[in-house]
Amino acid sequence: MTWNLDSALVTTFTLVRDNFVAFFAVALLFNAPSLVIGFIGGGFAVELVVGVVAHVLLTVCLTIGAIQAMAGARPGFTVLVQQINRPDLGKLLALGIVQNVVIMLGLIAFIAPGLYVLSLWMVAMPAIIVERSTVGGALDRSAALTRERRWLVLGTFLLVAIPAILVVEIVGTVTGIFFVTWLLEAALSTVLVSLTVVFYALLRGEKEGTTPAQIAAALG
C-alpha cells in the first residue's frame, strides 16, 4: 500500500503516544551517561564516544519495542532494556557506529553527502534486527527499500527532526540546565527512532505487502 507524508507522521505519533511512558523512560536511561559527562566536563572526545554508543543501544531497544508495538503489543520498560542482552549486540553496535560516523562526517564535510547517506541507510537498523543480516547486508537492504522513496523519507525525517532539534538547542541555551536538555533529547530520540521503524514497516508494506504483524513475528 502506498504511503505518504501524512500517513508516516500519523503512524509515528500514534505509536509514540501509545507507548510514550516506556519509550521515554528507556531514552532517559540511555541518555543519562551523556548527561553525567556533560555535567562533570569529561571532554568532547569522551562525550562523543559515550554518546554514540549509548545512542546505538537506545536505538536497538526502541527499534525492537516499536516493531512490537506496531503489531499491537505494549512492551514495558524492563522488556525494552533487556534487548541489549542479545548475542548479536556486537554486530548491531558495529552497524550503529558505522552509520553515525559516516553520516556525521558527511554532514560536517558538505552536508549534502551526509543527508544522502542518512536517507540511504535510514532503515538499516530495523533491517538488521528483523532480517538478521550482516552489517553490509543491512546497509544494502536499506538502500533497496528506500530506492525511489528517498526524497520522501528524508523530507519527512527532516520535517520532524529540524524543528525538534532547534527547540532542544534554544531551550538548552536559554536555560543552561543540563537536566532540561536531557529531557528534551530523550523525547526527541523517542520520536526519531520510532519514525525510522515506521519507515521500515511502510516501505516493506508498499514494496512487499508485508504487515507489521509479520515483521514482528520475524523477531522470534
N, C-alpha and C positions, 0 to 999 in steps of 0.2 A: 504494500500500500504506500502510495506517495505521501511524503510528509513535507511540511513547510515550516517557516519560522514560528508561526503561531502554535502549531502542534508541538514543536520541540519545547517551546517555553512553557506552555500549559502543562505538558507532561512532567517537565523538570520541577516546576514549582509545586505541583501537586505531590510529587514524590518527596520533595524536601519538607513540605508542610506536614505530611502524614508521618514522617519519620524524624522530624527535626530534633526531638529531645535526645534520642540515641545517637544520631549522626553528629550533632553539635557537641555532645559530651566527648565523643571519641576525638573530634577535631581539637577540642580544648586540651585533651590529654597529650596528643602528639605535637601540638604547637607549644606545649609548656617548656621543652628544652630550649627553644629559641628565646622564649620569654626570659628564662633564667639567665642565659648567656648575655642577652641584651642588657639585662639589669646589672649584672656584675662586670660587664665590659670585657668579654672574653676575646675580643678581637674579630676583625672581619672574616679572616680565613676560617677560624673555628666556627663562627656563627654560620657561615655559608655551608660548610660540610655538614654540620649537625642539622641545619635547616633542610638541606636536600634529602638527607637520609630519613629524617622524621617525616618529611612530606611524602616520600615514597611509601613508607609504612602506612601512613594515613590513607594514601590513595588505594593501597591494597585492601585495607579494611573497609573503606567506604564503597569501593567498587563492588566487592562481594555483597555487601549489605544492600546496595542499590539494585543489583541484579535480583537478589532475593525479594526485595520489596516490590519491584515491578511485576513479579509473578504472584504477588498477593501476600507474602509473608511479612512479619513485623520483627525483624532482627533486633535484639536488645543490645545494650552496651557491652555486656560480657561476651556475648557471641561474636560481636564485631571485633573486639580487641583480640580475641583468641585466634583470629585469622592470621596473625603474624606467626603463629606456631605451625608453619607449613614446611613440608620437605623441599618445596621449590622456591622458598623465600629468597635464596641467593640469586636465582635467575630473575625473579621479579625485581629485586634491588638493582641488578645489573641493567635491566631494561629501563627502570625509572631514572637511574643515574645517567644513562646514555641520552635519554630524552631531555632531561633537564639541562645537561651540559651543552648539548648540541643546539638546543633552542636558545639558551641564554647567550651562547657565543654568536649565534646568528642575529639575535636582536641587538647585541652590543655592536657587532660589526656594521651591519647595514639596515637592520630592522626587517626589511622585506624577506631576506632568506630565513630569518627566524620565524616569521609569520607563515611562510610557506611550509617549513618543516613542521610547525605546530599543526597546521591543517592536515598535512600528510600523515602524521603519526598520532592524530587525536585519539583514536580508539585502540591504540596498541595494547594498553594495559588490560582493558576488558577482553581483548582477543587472546592474549597470552594466558589469562586466568581461565577463561571458558574453554578454549580450544587446546590448551596445554601444548602450545607450540614452543619453538626456540625463540630466543630474543630476535634474531634476524627474521624468523618466520612471522612473528607478531608484527614487526615493522612492515613487512611486505603485505601482510593481511590487512593492516590498517590502510596502507596505500591503495589496495584493491577496493576496499569497502568505500573509501572516501572519493574514489575516482568519479569525476563528473558532478560531485556534490561538494567539492572543497570550498567554493566561494560561500555556499550556504552554511556549511559547517563553521568556517572561520568567521563569517559575518555574525552568526548567531552567538558564537562564543565571545567575540569582542563586544557585542552589544550588551552582554551581561557583565563581562569582566571589566571593561574600561570604567564605566561609571562606579562600579563597586570598589575598584582599586583607588580611584580618585577620592571616594568617600573615606576609605581607610587612611589614606595618606593625609588628607586635610584634617580629619578629626585627630589623628595621631599627632600631627604637627601642632595643632591648636591646643590640645590638652597636654601634650608632652608626657602622657601617662602610659607606661608600657602595658598596664593591665587592660586599658581600653583598646589599644591596638591588638592585643592578644584575642580579645573577644571578637572584634570585627574580622580579624584574619581567619579565625576559626569558622565564623559564619560564611565567609567568602569561600573557604576551602570546601565546606559542605555543599554549597551550591555548584561550584565548578566541577568537582568530581562527579556529582550526580548528573550534571549536564553531559559529561563525556560518556557515561553509561547509557543515557538516553539516546545519544547519537548512535552508539553501537547497536542498540536494540532497534532503532528506527531504520538504520541503514541495512541491517540484516533482514528486517521485515520487508523493506522495499525491494531489495535485490534477491532475496532467497525465500521470502514468505515465512520466515522463522518467527515464532511468537516468543514473548518474554518468558512464558512458562517453559518452553523448550530450551531456551537459553539457560534458565535457572537449573533445569534438570541436568544439564551437562556439567554443572559444578560437582555433581556426585553427592 
